[in-house]
Amino acid sequence: MTVSEAAAKERTRFGRVTASVVAAGIAAYALLYVTQPLLPQLAGEWGLDPGAASWSVSVATGALALGVLPAAMVSEVVGRRPVLVTGVVVAAGVGLLIAVAPSYEVLLVLRAVQGLAIAGIPAVAMAYLAEEVGQRGVGAAIGVLIAGNSVGGLVGRLLSGTASDFFGWRGAVLAVGVLGAVCAGVLLVAMPRGGVRRVERSQLGRGMRAALTDRTLLAQYVTAALLMGGFVAVYNAVGFRLAEPPIGLSPAIASLVFLAYAIGGLSSTTAGRLADRYGRKEVLFGTLAVTIVGVGATVSSNVAIVLAGLAVMTAGFFAAHATASGWVGAQAPATARGQASGLYLTAYYLGSSVLGTTGTAAYGNVGWNGLVALDAAWLGLCAVVILVLTAKR
């Protein structure tokens, strides 16, 4: 085989790897947050307040948080592909069942099962890409992965919110379930077999110790929890704010707010490249500042300024997430990469579940400005933790 033929084969393989991971990310994030634009409808059907309705999101993300680390460790032993494929297929299947849930309690149970299935997708994806591209390009590669995740979140929310106007929340959930099934088909066809590094069971304990004792990695886990918790709380509550007087938007129109996710795809890839070039700490501080500015702008009573603030907040969030998760991929030793990414994602989705519900409940009790103040405090604390834990001793 000539050098040019080998290079072409490698490019083809890389393209298949990228396409499969992006398809998995689209499925995961479309399915995970399918109920977020539907919270006002769920609250209306079952007589729930905003905090109780947000459990349809938090139960799934909480289950994901509990499952992501075991999934990451299993993938170290059996390989990445089986864990990733199983997660997408099961999550899509459960997504179709949620559309016929007879009660809110059954819906929550199904969402928990779905969250556990989805856990295998982010747990595998970061470690898999880090192994495929190496440390030299990990920032940009993770940026592409997160861009795909943001596309999934955007498409799923827009599809769900728009379909609910015509077919109700059940039809909306069904539509996103079909999208997940299509992505599962793409994954099965595109993802190459083999090429996945495995470790012996005896190495898992050493890897976990390394992932738990590195101060820089610990800072990224805290960043993940605080950053994601505030982000989810804002998007949980914004549907209620836009639907209530004096704004009074329909679900389909209100769901257009999730178009802000499009800018998240651009900001995450840009931040990944900047972090590789200028340093992760500097870029992370800058992206946190952008996020705070965006959150603060949403206190305006002008709808256009609120939407602009959400766009800025979303750009800052995805850029910060790309920087922090890329830092994990670069910082973790090879024997701890799966465990470190699993711990990062555990913190990320625990933040989504616990702080997301906390922030949504705060909105229900003290209003939008109270939620914004709480979110800004979480982001400020995040910056302090990074400063302290990554300082040279």
C-alpha positions as CSV (number, residue, x, y, z in Angstrom):
1,M,0.0,0.0,0.0
2,T,1.4,3.4,-1.0
3,V,1.6,6.4,1.3
4,S,-1.2,8.2,-0.5
5,E,-3.4,5.1,-0.3
6,A,-2.7,4.7,3.4
7,A,-3.5,8.4,4.0
8,A,-6.8,8.1,2.0
9,K,-7.7,5.0,4.0
10,E,-7.0,6.8,7.3
11,R,-9.1,9.8,6.2
12,T,-12.0,7.5,5.3
13,R,-11.8,5.8,8.7
14,F,-11.6,9.1,10.5
15,G,-14.6,10.4,8.6
16,R,-16.6,7.3,9.6
17,V,-15.5,7.6,13.2
18,T,-16.5,11.3,13.2
19,A,-19.9,10.6,11.5
20,S,-20.8,7.8,13.9
21,V,-19.9,9.8,17.0
22,V,-21.8,12.8,15.8
23,A,-24.8,10.7,15.0
24,A,-24.7,9.2,18.5
25,G,-24.4,12.7,19.9
26,I,-27.4,14.0,18.0
27,A,-29.5,11.0,19.2
28,A,-28.3,11.4,22.8
29,Y,-29.0,15.1,23.2
30,A,-32.2,15.2,21.2
31,L,-33.6,12.3,23.3
32,L,-32.2,13.5,26.6
33,Y,-33.9,17.0,26.5
34,V,-37.0,16.1,24.5
35,T,-39.3,17.2,27.3
36,Q,-37.6,20.5,28.0
37,P,-39.7,22.5,25.5
38,L,-42.8,20.6,26.6
39,L,-42.6,21.5,30.3
40,P,-45.6,23.9,30.2
41,Q,-47.7,21.3,28.4
42,L,-46.8,18.6,30.9
43,A,-47.5,21.0,33.7
44,G,-50.9,21.8,32.3
45,E,-51.9,18.2,31.6
46,W,-50.9,16.8,35.1
47,G,-51.3,20.0,37.2
48,L,-47.6,20.5,38.0
49,D,-45.7,23.5,39.1
50,P,-42.5,24.4,37.1
51,G,-40.2,22.6,39.6
52,A,-42.2,19.4,39.4
53,A,-42.5,19.5,35.6
54,S,-38.7,19.9,35.4
55,W,-38.3,16.4,36.9
56,S,-39.0,15.0,33.4
57,V,-35.7,16.5,32.5
58,S,-33.8,16.0,35.8
59,V,-34.7,12.3,36.2
60,A,-33.2,11.5,32.9
61,T,-30.0,13.6,33.5
62,G,-29.7,12.2,37.0
63,A,-29.9,8.6,35.8
64,L,-27.3,9.5,33.2
65,A,-25.1,10.9,35.9
66,L,-25.3,7.6,37.8
67,G,-24.7,5.5,34.8
68,V,-22.0,7.4,32.9
69,L,-19.0,6.3,35.1
70,P,-19.9,2.6,35.1
71,A,-20.5,2.8,31.4
72,A,-17.0,4.4,30.9
73,M,-15.4,1.7,33.0
74,V,-17.2,-1.1,31.1
75,S,-16.1,0.4,27.8
76,E,-12.5,0.1,29.0
77,V,-12.9,-3.7,29.3
78,V,-15.4,-4.6,26.5
79,G,-14.5,-1.8,24.0
80,R,-16.1,1.5,23.1
81,R,-18.3,0.4,20.2
82,P,-20.6,-2.1,22.0
83,V,-21.3,0.4,24.8
84,L,-22.0,3.2,22.4
85,V,-24.2,1.2,20.0
86,T,-26.3,-0.4,22.8
87,G,-26.9,3.0,24.4
88,V,-28.2,4.6,21.2
89,V,-30.5,1.7,20.3
90,V,-32.0,1.3,23.7
91,A,-32.5,5.1,24.2
92,A,-34.2,5.4,20.9
93,G,-36.5,2.5,21.6
94,V,-37.5,3.9,25.0
95,G,-38.1,7.3,23.4
96,L,-40.8,5.7,21.3
97,L,-42.4,4.2,24.4
98,I,-42.5,7.5,26.3
99,A,-45.0,8.9,23.8
100,V,-47.6,6.5,25.1
101,A,-46.9,6.9,28.9
102,P,-50.3,6.6,30.7
103,S,-49.2,8.8,33.7
104,Y,-46.5,11.2,34.8
105,E,-45.1,8.6,37.1
106,V,-44.7,6.1,34.3
107,L,-43.1,8.8,32.1
108,L,-40.6,9.5,34.9
109,V,-39.7,5.8,35.1
110,L,-39.2,5.6,31.4
111,R,-37.1,8.8,31.4
112,A,-34.9,7.3,34.0
113,V,-34.3,4.1,31.9
114,Q,-33.6,6.3,28.9
115,G,-31.1,8.4,30.9
116,L,-29.3,5.2,31.9
117,A,-29.1,4.1,28.3
118,I,-27.9,7.4,27.1
119,A,-25.1,7.3,29.7
120,G,-23.1,5.1,27.5
121,I,-22.9,7.6,24.7
122,P,-21.1,10.6,26.3
123,A,-19.1,8.2,28.4
124,V,-17.6,6.6,25.3
125,A,-17.5,9.5,22.9
126,M,-14.9,11.7,24.6
127,A,-12.5,8.9,25.3
128,Y,-13.0,7.3,21.9
129,L,-12.2,10.5,20.0
130,A,-9.2,11.3,22.3
131,E,-7.8,7.9,21.5
132,E,-8.4,8.3,17.8
133,V,-6.9,11.7,17.3
134,G,-4.3,11.9,20.1
135,Q,-3.5,14.8,22.4
136,R,-2.2,17.1,19.7
137,G,-5.6,17.7,18.2
138,V,-7.9,16.7,21.1
139,G,-9.1,20.3,21.7
140,A,-10.4,20.7,18.1
141,A,-11.8,17.1,18.0
142,I,-13.7,17.5,21.2
143,G,-15.0,20.9,19.8
144,V,-16.4,19.0,16.8
145,L,-18.0,16.4,19.1
146,I,-19.7,19.1,21.2
147,A,-20.8,20.9,18.1
148,G,-22.6,17.7,17.1
149,N,-24.1,17.5,20.6
150,S,-25.4,21.0,20.3
151,V,-26.9,20.2,16.9
152,G,-28.7,17.3,18.6
153,G,-30.0,19.5,21.4
154,L,-31.1,22.1,18.9
155,V,-32.8,19.8,16.5
156,G,-34.5,17.8,19.2
157,R,-35.9,20.8,21.0
158,L,-37.0,22.5,17.8
159,L,-38.7,19.4,16.5
160,S,-40.3,18.7,19.9
161,G,-41.5,22.3,20.4
162,T,-42.8,22.7,16.8
163,A,-44.5,19.3,16.6
164,S,-46.3,19.8,20.0
165,D,-48.3,22.7,18.4
166,F,-49.8,20.3,15.9
167,F,-49.7,16.8,17.5
168,G,-49.5,17.6,21.2
169,W,-46.6,16.6,23.5
170,R,-47.0,12.9,22.7
171,G,-46.7,13.4,19.0
172,A,-43.6,15.6,19.7
173,V,-42.0,12.9,21.8
174,L,-42.7,10.3,19.1
175,A,-41.1,12.5,16.4
176,V,-37.9,12.8,18.4
177,G,-37.9,9.1,19.1
178,V,-38.0,8.5,15.3
179,L,-35.1,10.8,14.9
180,G,-33.2,8.8,17.5
181,A,-33.9,5.6,15.6
182,V,-32.6,7.1,12.3
183,C,-29.4,8.1,14.1
184,A,-29.0,4.6,15.5
185,G,-29.1,3.3,12.0
186,V,-26.4,5.7,10.9
187,L,-24.2,4.6,13.8
188,L,-24.6,0.9,13.1
189,V,-23.5,1.5,9.4
190,A,-20.8,4.0,9.9
191,M,-18.9,3.2,13.1
192,P,-15.8,1.0,12.3
193,R,-15.2,-2.2,14.2
194,G,-12.0,-2.6,16.1
195,G,-9.4,0.1,16.6
196,V,-10.5,0.7,20.2
197,R,-8.0,0.5,23.0
198,R,-8.8,-1.7,25.9
199,V,-7.3,-2.0,29.3
200,E,-7.0,-4.8,31.8
201,R,-9.4,-4.9,34.8
202,S,-6.4,-4.5,37.2
203,Q,-5.7,-1.1,35.7
204,L,-9.2,0.4,36.4
205,G,-8.5,1.0,40.1
206,R,-5.2,2.8,39.3
207,G,-6.9,4.9,36.7
208,M,-9.7,5.9,39.0
209,R,-7.2,7.0,41.7
210,A,-5.3,9.1,39.1
211,A,-8.5,10.7,37.9
212,L,-9.6,11.6,41.5
213,T,-6.3,13.0,42.8
214,D,-5.3,15.4,40.0
215,R,-6.2,19.0,41.1
216,T,-6.6,20.2,37.5
217,L,-9.1,17.4,36.8
218,L,-11.0,18.1,40.0
219,A,-11.4,21.7,38.9
220,Q,-12.9,20.6,35.6
221,Y,-15.4,18.3,37.4
222,V,-16.6,21.3,39.6
223,T,-16.8,23.4,36.4
224,A,-18.9,20.8,34.7
225,A,-21.5,20.7,37.5
226,L,-21.9,24.4,38.1
227,L,-21.8,25.4,34.4
228,M,-24.3,22.8,33.3
229,G,-26.6,23.3,36.3
230,G,-27.0,27.0,35.6
231,F,-27.5,26.4,31.9
232,V,-30.2,23.8,32.2
233,A,-32.0,25.9,34.9
234,V,-32.3,28.9,32.5
235,Y,-33.6,26.8,29.6
236,N,-36.0,24.9,31.9
237,A,-37.5,28.1,33.0
238,V,-37.4,30.2,29.8
239,G,-40.4,28.3,28.3
240,F,-42.6,29.3,31.2
241,R,-41.4,32.9,31.0
242,L,-42.0,33.2,27.3
243,A,-45.5,31.5,27.5
244,E,-46.8,33.7,30.3
245,P,-48.2,37.2,30.0
246,P,-47.1,39.7,28.9
247,I,-45.2,37.8,26.2
248,G,-47.6,34.9,25.7
249,L,-45.8,33.0,22.9
250,S,-47.1,29.6,21.6
251,P,-45.0,26.5,22.2
252,A,-43.9,26.4,18.6
253,I,-42.7,30.0,18.6
254,A,-41.2,29.8,22.1
255,S,-39.2,26.8,21.0
256,L,-37.4,28.9,18.5
257,V,-35.4,30.2,21.4
258,F,-33.4,27.0,21.1
259,L,-32.0,28.3,17.8
260,A,-29.4,29.9,20.1
261,Y,-27.9,26.4,20.2
262,A,-26.7,26.9,16.6
263,I,-24.2,29.5,17.8
264,G,-23.0,27.0,20.4
265,G,-21.7,24.7,17.7
266,L,-19.6,27.5,16.3
267,S,-18.3,28.7,19.7
268,S,-17.4,25.2,20.8
269,T,-15.2,24.5,17.8
270,T,-13.6,28.0,18.0
271,A,-12.9,27.6,21.7
272,G,-11.3,24.2,21.1
273,R,-8.8,25.7,18.6
274,L,-8.1,28.7,20.8
275,A,-7.5,26.5,23.8
276,D,-5.0,24.4,21.9
277,R,-3.2,27.6,20.8
278,Y,-3.4,30.0,23.7
279,G,-4.0,27.9,26.8
280,R,-7.0,26.3,28.4
281,K,-7.2,28.3,31.6
282,E,-7.2,31.7,29.8
283,V,-9.8,30.6,27.3
284,L,-12.0,29.0,30.1
285,F,-12.0,32.2,32.1
286,G,-12.9,34.2,29.1
287,T,-15.8,31.9,28.2
288,L,-17.2,32.0,31.7
289,A,-17.2,35.8,31.5
290,V,-19.1,35.6,28.3
291,T,-21.7,33.3,29.9
292,I,-22.2,35.6,32.8
293,V,-22.7,38.6,30.5
294,G,-25.3,36.7,28.5
295,V,-27.2,35.5,31.6
296,G,-27.2,39.1,33.0
297,A,-28.7,40.5,29.8
298,T,-31.8,38.3,30.2
299,V,-33.1,40.4,33.1
300,S,-34.3,42.9,30.5
301,S,-38.0,43.3,29.9
302,N,-37.3,43.7,26.2
303,V,-37.9,40.4,24.4
304,A,-35.2,41.1,21.8
305,I,-32.6,41.7,24.5
306,V,-33.6,38.6,26.3
307,L,-33.2,36.5,23.2
308,A,-29.8,38.1,22.5
309,G,-28.7,37.4,26.1
310,L,-29.7,33.8,25.7
311,A,-27.6,33.5,22.5
312,V,-24.6,35.0,24.2
313,M,-25.0,32.8,27.3
314,T,-25.3,29.7,25.0
315,A,-22.2,30.6,23.0
316,G,-20.3,31.1,26.3
317,F,-21.6,27.8,27.8
318,F,-20.7,25.6,24.8
319,A,-17.3,27.3,24.5
320,A,-16.6,26.7,28.2
321,H,-17.8,23.1,28.1
322,A,-15.6,22.4,25.1
323,T,-12.6,24.0,26.8
324,A,-13.1,22.1,30.1
325,S,-13.8,18.8,28.6
326,G,-10.9,19.1,26.2
327,W,-8.7,19.9,29.2
328,V,-9.8,16.6,30.8
329,G,-8.9,14.7,27.6
330,A,-5.4,16.3,27.5
331,Q,-4.7,16.2,31.3
332,A,-5.7,12.7,32.1
333,P,-3.1,10.0,31.7
334,A,-3.8,7.3,29.2
335,T,-4.7,4.7,31.9
336,A,-7.2,7.1,33.4
337,R,-8.8,8.7,30.3
338,G,-12.0,6.8,30.5
339,Q,-12.4,7.3,34.2
340,A,-11.6,11.0,34.0
341,S,-14.1,11.6,31.2
342,G,-16.7,9.5,33.2
343,L,-16.2,11.6,36.3
344,Y,-16.4,14.8,34.3
345,L,-19.7,13.7,32.8
346,T,-21.0,12.4,36.1
347,A,-20.5,15.9,37.6
348,Y,-21.9,17.5,34.4
349,Y,-25.2,15.6,34.6
350,L,-25.5,15.7,38.4
351,G,-25.3,19.5,37.9
352,S,-28.0,19.3,35.3
353,S,-30.2,17.2,37.5
354,V,-29.7,18.7,40.9
355,L,-28.9,22.3,40.1
356,G,-31.2,22.4,37.1
357,T,-34.2,21.5,39.2
358,T,-33.0,23.8,42.0
359,G,-32.8,26.8,39.6
360,T,-36.2,26.0,38.1
361,A,-37.7,25.9,41.5
362,A,-36.0,29.2,42.3
363,Y,-37.7,30.7,39.3
364,G,-41.1,29.4,40.5
365,N,-40.6,30.9,43.9
366,V,-38.6,34.2,43.4
367,G,-38.9,34.9,39.6
368,W,-36.6,35.3,36.7
369,N,-34.2,37.8,38.4
370,G,-33.7,35.5,41.3
371,L,-32.8,32.7,38.9
372,V,-30.3,34.9,37.1
373,A,-28.6,36.0,40.4
374,L,-28.3,32.3,41.4
375,D,-26.8,31.4,38.0
376,A,-24.3,34.2,38.1
377,A,-23.2,33.1,41.6
378,W,-22.6,29.5,40.4
379,L,-20.5,30.8,37.5
380,G,-18.5,33.1,39.8
381,L,-17.9,30.2,42.2
382,C,-16.7,28.1,39.2
383,A,-14.1,30.7,38.3
384,V,-12.8,30.8,41.9
385,V,-12.5,27.0,42.0
386,I,-10.5,26.9,38.7
387,L,-8.2,29.7,40.0
388,V,-7.5,27.9,43.3
389,L,-7.1,24.3,42.1
390,T,-5.0,25.0,39.0
391,A,-2.7,27.5,40.8
392,K,1.0,26.4,40.8
393,R,2.1,25.2,44.3
